[in-house]
Amino acid sequence: LGQDVAQAILRSHLEKYDCHVEFNTELRSFEQHSDYVQIHLVRHEDGNETAETLSAAYLVGADGAKGCVVRKLLGLSFHGETREADGVVIADV
C-alpha cells in the first residue's frame, strides 16, 4: 500500500470514533493545566489564517522526529537520528 492509501484507511477508522484528521491546521502554542490542555491553532484556508483556541484532555505530538512541534514547544530534544531515504525501503507492517 502507498502511504496515501494507508493514511486513508487510518482516517476511515478514526472517523468511526468521531475523530477527524484536520489538514492545513497549525499548532502555534499550548498551555498545560492540571486537568486539561489549552491549545492555540491557526487554520490556513484560501490564503487566510483563522486563529482558534480549544481545550482537550491531552495533546499528542505525532508529526515525526524532524518536525515535532509539541516536542519543540516543550523544549525537549530528540536523542536519535534521522536518515535520508536514499536506497531505503520504508513500510508499515
Secondary structure, 3 states (H helix, E strand, C coil): CCHHHHHHHHHHHHHCCCCCCCCCEEEEEEEECCCCEEEEEEEEECCEEEEEEEEECCCCCCCCCCCCHHHHHHCCCCCCCCCCCCCCCCCCC
